[in-house]
Amino acid sequence: MNPRSLTRQKDFQKVYLEGRKLVTRTFVLHLLPALDDAKAVVASKKVGGAVQRNRAKRLLRHMLQAVFFPGSEATVKKTAWFVDGAGARPQDDGEAATGLWVVAVGRRPILERDIHDVIVDARAALARLDEPDRIEPDRTEPDAVRPQQPEGH
């Protein structure tokens, strides 16, 4: 079964604020355990003109289908991540999360890659889920205070 598309701004904000963020050279993945599977691809004007943005989104859609939703080994990985990394936390209605919402945001270097490279990048990003220090820290913690530079430098 194909995952549904995320379309509401409220859903995007939930994924961005509550989900995990994996950054690669070619794209950024935002992952959030949910009750169902859903996906979205985004390519802003920073990626390029309409033709370049459409190519980036096409690559991202193909990568999501190949890596996250066909029953590949990544599916087993995401299930383990629910249980071990994020925990199968209950949703608002009390049910445990069994699906995954994914938002893939294209970056300009994706235009220099072919689909095989993008898939390799996605699998490498998923492998980093096992390394908590390589994942963006929880947004609920206060930001680290940056040391002040002495005047005149």
C-alpha positions in Angstrom: 0.0 0.0 0.0 1.3 3.4 -0.9 1.6 6.0 1.9 -0.7 9.0 1.7 0.7 12.4 1.0 1.1 15.0 3.8 -0.8 18.1 2.6 -1.8 20.1 5.7 0.6 22.7 7.1 -0.3 21.5 10.6 1.1 18.0 9.7 4.3 19.5 8.3 4.8 21.6 11.4 4.2 18.5 13.6 6.9 16.5 11.7 9.3 19.4 11.8 8.9 20.2 15.5 8.4 16.7 17.0 10.2 14.5 14.6 13.8 13.5 14.1 16.0 15.3 11.6 18.7 13.5 9.5 20.8 15.8 7.3 22.7 14.6 4.3 24.6 16.5 1.6 21.7 16.1 -0.9 18.6 16.3 1.3 17.2 16.6 4.8 14.8 13.9 6.2 12.3 14.6 8.9 10.9 11.5 10.5 8.0 11.1 12.9 6.4 7.9 14.3 2.6 8.1 13.6 -0.4 5.8 13.2 -0.1 5.6 9.4 2.5 6.0 6.7 2.6 9.4 5.0 5.2 11.2 2.9 6.0 14.6 1.4 8.7 16.0 -0.8 9.8 19.6 -0.8 12.2 21.6 -3.0 12.4 25.3 -2.5 13.6 27.9 -5.0 17.0 27.6 -3.5 17.3 24.3 -5.4 16.8 26.1 -8.7 14.2 26.8 -11.3 11.0 24.8 -11.9 12.8 22.1 -14.0 15.5 21.6 -11.4 12.9 21.6 -8.5 10.8 19.0 -10.3 13.9 16.8 -10.9 14.8 17.1 -7.2 11.3 16.1 -6.1 11.2 13.2 -8.6 14.5 11.9 -7.1 13.1 12.3 -3.6 9.8 10.5 -4.4 11.7 7.6 -5.9 14.1 7.4 -3.0 11.2 7.4 -0.5 9.5 4.6 -2.4 12.7 2.6 -2.7 14.0 3.0 0.9 11.0 3.6 3.2 7.9 2.1 1.9 8.4 -1.1 -0.2 9.0 -3.5 2.7 12.8 -3.1 2.3 15.3 -3.6 5.1 14.8 0.1 6.0 11.3 -0.8 7.1 12.7 -3.2 9.7 15.1 -0.4 10.7 12.3 2.2 11.2 10.4 -0.3 13.3 13.4 -0.9 15.5 13.9 2.9 15.7 10.3 3.2 17.0 10.9 0.7 19.7 14.4 1.6 20.7 15.1 5.1 19.6 11.9 7.1 19.7 9.8 4.5 21.6 6.4 3.4 20.5 4.9 6.4 22.2 1.1 6.6 22.3 -0.6 9.1 20.1 -3.3 11.5 21.2 -6.0 8.8 21.1 -3.9 6.3 23.1 -2.8 4.0 20.2 0.9 3.2 19.7 2.7 4.5 16.6 3.1 1.9 13.9 3.7 4.1 10.9 6.1 6.8 9.8 5.6 10.3 8.5 8.5 11.4 6.3 9.2 14.8 4.9 12.2 14.9 2.4 13.6 18.3 1.7 15.8 18.6 -1.3 19.1 20.5 -1.3 20.9 22.0 -4.3 23.6 19.2 -4.6 20.8 16.6 -5.3 20.9 17.9 -8.9 24.4 16.6 -9.3 23.4 13.1 -8.2 21.6 10.2 -9.8 18.9 8.1 -8.1 21.4 5.4 -7.0 23.5 8.0 -5.1 20.4 9.4 -3.5 19.3 6.0 -2.3 22.8 5.3 -0.9 22.7 8.6 0.9 19.3 7.7 2.4 20.4 4.3 3.6 23.5 5.9 5.1 21.3 8.4 6.9 19.2 5.6 8.3 22.2 3.8 9.5 23.1 6.9 11.6 19.9 6.4 13.6 22.0 3.9 15.6 24.4 6.7 16.6 22.4 9.1 18.8 25.3 11.7 18.9 25.0 12.1 15.1 21.3 13.0 15.2 20.1 16.5 15.9 19.4 17.0 19.7 15.9 17.1 21.0 14.4 20.5 20.4 12.8 20.6 23.9 16.2 21.0 25.5 17.5 24.6 25.9 20.1 25.6 23.3 23.7 25.5 24.3 25.2 28.8 25.3 27.9 29.9 22.9 31.0 31.3 24.6 31.5 35.0 24.2 34.5 36.2 22.1 36.7 38.8 23.8 36.3 42.3 22.4 38.7 43.3 19.6 39.1 39.9 17.9 
